[in-house]
Amino acid sequence: MKPDNSAHKPMPGSPYEPGLEAAALLGVLSSILVVSLFWAALPGLIPSHFDWTGAPDGWSRKAMILLYPAASLIFYLGLTIALRFPQHFNYPWPITDQNAEVQYRLACSLLSWLKVEVIWLFVYLAWMTIWVALGHAQGLSAAFVPIVLGVIFGTVGIYFYQAYRAR
């Protein structure tokens, strides 16, 4: 059962939030710019899927490259709106008057970091899709999946550690 968080008001953000917000917005703009700059040069078919080793194993029409900037923008807008309502998030521990401020800040920090990480992941995937389509690369690095999983799970792990200590 979810605790009643309606009595707790959102708290001001951390000092890192403006920088994270700028990095996320820059990522959205970069995704749009990269696709726009290379659109005319792209062949009719581009890689649309990469296997665990980073080799392309699926191909689609070049219009599929538009999914990266679209997903970046949707992800940015969705999390930007969600960050305004931390009192409605689902928390692993009950929110009390004593821990509300720190729990809200930690949850907002988690979402801000994930917003930046995922948006820049989309930028990288757009860039590498274009590079493979143009014949400048064979695929993603074999280290791509472990690095992405390590960064994202590391961010979530840090949040859980800090949130547990602040419960």
C-alpha positions in Angstrom: 0.0 0.0 0.0 1.4 3.4 -1.0 1.8 5.8 1.9 -0.2 9.0 1.9 2.2 11.6 0.6 -0.4 14.3 -0.1 0.4 16.3 3.0 4.1 16.7 2.0 5.0 19.6 -0.3 7.7 19.4 -2.9 11.1 20.8 -1.7 13.5 23.0 -3.6 16.0 21.0 -5.8 19.7 20.4 -5.4 22.4 22.8 -6.6 23.2 20.3 -9.4 19.7 20.5 -11.0 20.4 23.5 -13.3 23.4 21.8 -14.7 21.6 18.5 -15.2 18.7 20.3 -16.8 21.0 22.1 -19.2 22.8 18.9 -20.0 19.5 17.2 -20.8 18.2 20.0 -22.9 21.6 20.1 -24.8 21.2 16.4 -25.4 17.7 16.9 -26.9 19.0 19.7 -29.2 22.1 17.6 -30.1 19.9 14.7 -31.1 17.8 16.9 -33.4 20.9 18.6 -34.8 22.7 15.3 -35.6 19.8 13.9 -37.4 19.1 17.1 -39.3 22.7 17.5 -40.4 23.0 14.0 -41.8 19.4 13.4 -43.0 20.2 14.1 -46.7 23.3 11.9 -46.7 21.5 8.8 -45.2 20.8 5.9 -47.5 17.2 4.5 -47.8 17.9 1.7 -45.2 19.7 2.3 -41.9 20.4 0.0 -39.0 17.5 -0.1 -36.6 18.7 -2.7 -34.2 22.1 -3.9 -32.8 22.8 -7.2 -31.1 24.6 -7.7 -27.8 28.0 -7.5 -29.5 27.1 -4.2 -31.2 26.7 -5.5 -34.7 23.6 -4.3 -36.7 21.1 -7.1 -37.1 18.0 -5.1 -38.2 17.4 -2.5 -40.9 14.6 0.0 -41.5 13.7 3.0 -43.6 15.7 6.1 -42.8 12.7 7.8 -41.3 13.2 5.5 -38.3 16.2 7.7 -37.3 13.6 10.3 -36.3 12.7 8.2 -33.3 15.8 9.2 -31.5 15.1 13.0 -31.4 11.4 12.3 -30.8 12.1 9.9 -27.9 14.6 12.4 -26.5 12.1 15.1 -26.5 9.2 13.0 -25.1 11.5 11.6 -22.4 12.7 15.2 -21.6 9.2 16.6 -21.3 7.8 13.7 -19.4 10.5 13.7 -16.7 10.6 17.5 -16.5 6.9 17.4 -15.7 7.2 14.4 -13.3 10.0 16.2 -11.4 7.5 18.8 -10.3 5.5 16.2 -8.3 7.9 14.2 -6.1 5.1 13.8 -3.5 3.4 11.4 -5.9 6.4 9.2 -6.6 6.4 5.7 -5.3 9.1 5.4 -2.6 10.7 2.2 -1.2 10.2 3.6 2.4 7.4 5.5 4.0 7.6 9.3 3.7 7.4 11.1 7.0 7.7 14.8 8.1 11.2 14.0 9.1 12.5 12.4 5.9 10.2 14.0 3.2 12.7 16.8 2.2 15.7 14.5 1.7 13.7 11.7 0.1 12.1 14.1 -2.4 15.5 15.6 -3.2 17.1 12.2 -3.7 14.3 11.0 -5.9 14.4 14.2 -8.0 18.2 13.9 -8.3 17.8 10.2 -9.5 15.3 11.2 -12.2 17.4 14.2 -13.2 20.5 12.0 -13.6 18.6 9.3 -15.5 17.1 12.0 -17.7 20.6 13.1 -18.8 21.9 9.6 -19.1 19.1 8.3 -21.3 18.9 11.4 -23.5 22.6 11.2 -24.2 22.2 7.5 -24.8 19.7 8.4 -27.6 22.2 11.0 -29.0 24.9 8.3 -29.1 22.6 5.8 -30.7 21.5 8.3 -33.3 25.1 9.2 -34.0 26.3 5.5 -34.3 23.2 4.6 -36.4 24.2 7.3 -38.8 27.9 6.4 -38.8 27.1 2.7 -39.5 24.6 3.7 -42.2 27.2 5.8 -43.9 29.8 3.1 -43.7 32.1 4.9 -41.2 31.6 2.2 -38.5 30.8 -1.5 -38.3 28.6 -1.2 -35.3 28.5 -0.3 -31.6 31.4 -1.3 -29.4 31.1 -4.6 -27.6 31.5 -2.7 -24.4 28.4 -0.6 -25.1 25.8 -2.7 -23.3 28.0 -3.3 -20.2 28.8 0.4 -19.9 25.2 1.5 -20.4 23.9 -1.0 -17.8 26.7 -0.1 -15.4 26.0 3.6 -15.6 22.2 3.3 -15.2 22.3 0.6 -12.5 25.1 2.4 -10.8 23.0 5.6 -10.7 20.0 3.7 -9.3 22.2 1.9 -6.8 23.6 5.1 -5.5 20.0 6.4 -5.1 18.9 3.3 -3.2 21.9 3.5 -0.9 21.4 7.2 -0.1 17.6 6.8 0.2 18.0 3.9 2.6 20.4 5.9 4.8 17.9 8.8 4.8 14.8 6.7 5.7 
